[in-house]
């Protein structure tokens, strides 16, 4: 997706980096299809990514 999709100027060179550090098979196997998605799922199956983003913010 171009940077303009994220509010950046169309003429600006923008790089978007996505960090993924979780076991996608385990997450998909345990995804709660029968109930609403909530933060507890992400905290359980993507804890390392949440911790890393928290460190970047702080």
ABEGO torsion letter per residue (X at the ends): XBAAAAGBBAABBBBBBBBBBBBAAAAAAABBAABBBBAAAAAAAAAAAAAAAAAAAX
